[in-house]
Amino acid sequence: MQYYRITADLQSPLVVQQNRQSNYSVNLPYLPGSSLRGALAAQYIRMGGSPEDMQFQQIFIDDAVHFPNLLPTDRSKKISKAFPLTSVSCKREPGFIAEERHGVVDLLASKLKAQLQFEIVGDNICNCCGQEMKSIDGFWNGDEAAPARFRPSMIYQRHTGIDRASGTVAQSIFFIRQAIADFYKDPKTKKYERQRLSGGVYLSGQQLSILNPLLEMPVFAGADRTSGMGELKLTVDKAEEFAPAFDIETWDKEFRKKYAEVGNVDLPDGEYFCIKLESDAIMVDEFLRPATHLRLDFEDVELEMQITKTKAIRGWQSSWGLPKPDDEGVTMGSVFLYRYTGNDLQDLIQHLSVKLISGIGLRREEGFGKISICNSAHTIKEVM
């Protein structure tokens, strides 16, 4: 298995609604892995294939590819990441200092101190303007040396209902639909560029050979495809230099140093490490009930703290013509902090390496449950 980057250049606006029905439909700011998977499956069938084909089964059923969410990005080869829920920025000028904003800071160490010392996390004040700092959402390039925030340009489409009898505008039927625009204005060059989305995925050589023919023609994803929406130009290229990796010992040392700056009580013995959700996750307990705690099935690993949010995960099954069952999920950006007190760190690393590739929870083939381990954003001492 090798690590690849899937890139989508929008050829028309993309509509992926958060809710199934509404007078005002809010659009997701990215392309979910489930929508990407469905679009490629439809492309395979449109090109003369069948769900009974062995190749279809290898990609979508038996040895299913874990299709990623495609997040907004720029023209570089970096793969975007979601901000951790522990990241905050100035509510007046949110963003990185490199982008002439007031900076982004991570509060994982401060939150752990508050928990261990039974304190309330103090007010977070911006060093530039003295205003309150709040959670920052969206995506960034993951590069601490040259950080950049990514937010897609959104457009609004207004529609009226048509009376079937008269063929004129129907009374009291008016709705607005939001979509990701196919172009955005580059903040550096001030020129309009085609909107690009990207995500990372592990593929075998056989899986890549099956996918490549599907990408030679435009792929359509999301809603309103019959109106010309959702046309994508997809490409796949190697991205081994951006493959997920982690170093628990180094992260533990750096995290302890950062904690020492905010806390006056020493941390307990053991190796600290964290897991961040890079996509929404659908987790269940041993009785298949929805769960919000990510329990690692490994001896001597304790969950010290978690910063999470939950959401209802909804979807539409085109082949059925029916909505998918609703699931309760934990949102991307959620953070879980662990402490390992055992003596076999290498065995733990091997255990986590498997999860890093395979993901966690249910519906992983649709992009759910992707994780990163020991994210360096939590150990940066200064405001980015």
Order of alpha helices (4+ residues) and beta strands (2+ residues): beta-beta-alpha-beta-beta-beta-beta-alpha-beta-beta-beta-beta-beta-beta-beta-beta-alpha-beta-beta-alpha-beta-beta-beta-beta-beta-beta-beta-beta-beta-alpha-beta
